[in-house]
């Protein structure tokens, strides 16, 4: 928890804002639970995390990939 906000609350808020933005650009976007439903089909999955750091000047993102069939399992 930072500044009274839990990571879960922050990430859900960001996810919904990003979904609205994507829809405004003509995309389908859904906010799913942390466990993707079996056999869910999508072109992309994005997982949000708010990693903490004692260095308050730290900024950025990280990308992790796992190549497999596009059907969730």
C-alpha positions as CSV (number, residue, x, y, z in Angstrom):
1,X,0.0,0.0,0.0
2,X,1.3,3.5,-0.9
3,X,-0.4,6.7,-0.1
4,X,-3.4,4.8,1.2
5,X,-4.0,3.0,-2.2
6,X,-3.6,-0.7,-2.6
7,X,-1.9,-2.1,-5.8
8,X,-5.1,-3.9,-6.7
9,X,-7.3,-0.8,-6.6
10,X,-4.7,1.2,-8.6
11,X,-4.4,-1.5,-11.3
12,X,-8.1,-2.0,-11.7
13,X,-8.6,1.7,-12.1
14,X,-5.8,1.9,-14.7
15,X,-7.2,-1.2,-16.5
16,X,-10.7,0.3,-16.9
17,X,-9.2,3.7,-18.1
18,X,-7.0,1.9,-20.7
19,X,-10.0,-0.2,-21.9
20,X,-12.1,3.0,-22.4
21,X,-9.2,4.5,-24.4
22,X,-8.8,1.4,-26.5
23,X,-12.6,1.3,-27.2
24,X,-12.5,4.9,-28.3
25,X,-10.0,3.9,-30.9
26,X,-12.4,1.2,-32.2
27,X,-10.9,-1.8,-30.4
28,X,-12.6,-4.4,-28.3
29,X,-11.2,-4.3,-24.8
30,X,-12.2,-6.3,-21.7
31,X,-11.0,-6.2,-18.1
32,X,-10.6,-9.8,-17.0
33,X,-9.9,-11.4,-13.7
34,X,-6.3,-12.2,-12.9
35,X,-6.9,-15.8,-14.1
36,X,-7.9,-15.8,-17.7
37,X,-10.9,-18.0,-18.4
38,X,-10.1,-21.3,-20.1
39,X,-10.2,-21.1,-23.9
40,X,-10.6,-17.3,-24.0
41,X,-9.4,-16.0,-27.4
42,X,-7.6,-12.7,-27.7
43,X,-5.0,-11.0,-29.9
44,X,-3.2,-9.7,-26.8
45,X,-3.3,-10.0,-23.1
46,X,-1.9,-7.2,-20.8
47,X,-1.1,-7.8,-17.2
48,X,-0.8,-4.6,-15.0
49,X,1.5,-4.5,-12.0
50,X,2.5,-1.5,-9.8
51,X,6.0,-2.5,-8.7
52,X,7.4,-0.5,-5.8
53,X,10.8,1.0,-5.6
54,X,12.5,3.0,-2.9
55,X,14.0,5.3,-5.6
56,X,11.2,7.7,-6.2
57,X,12.8,8.9,-9.4
58,X,12.5,5.4,-11.0
59,X,10.0,5.3,-13.9
60,X,9.3,2.9,-16.8
61,X,7.9,-0.4,-17.7
62,X,8.9,-3.9,-18.3
63,X,7.8,-6.5,-20.8
64,X,7.7,-10.2,-20.3
65,X,6.6,-12.6,-23.1
66,X,5.7,-16.2,-23.2
67,X,5.0,-17.5,-26.7
68,X,2.4,-20.2,-26.9
69,X,-0.9,-20.9,-28.6
70,X,-3.3,-17.9,-28.5
71,X,-5.9,-20.0,-26.7
72,X,-5.7,-19.5,-23.0
73,X,-5.1,-22.7,-21.0
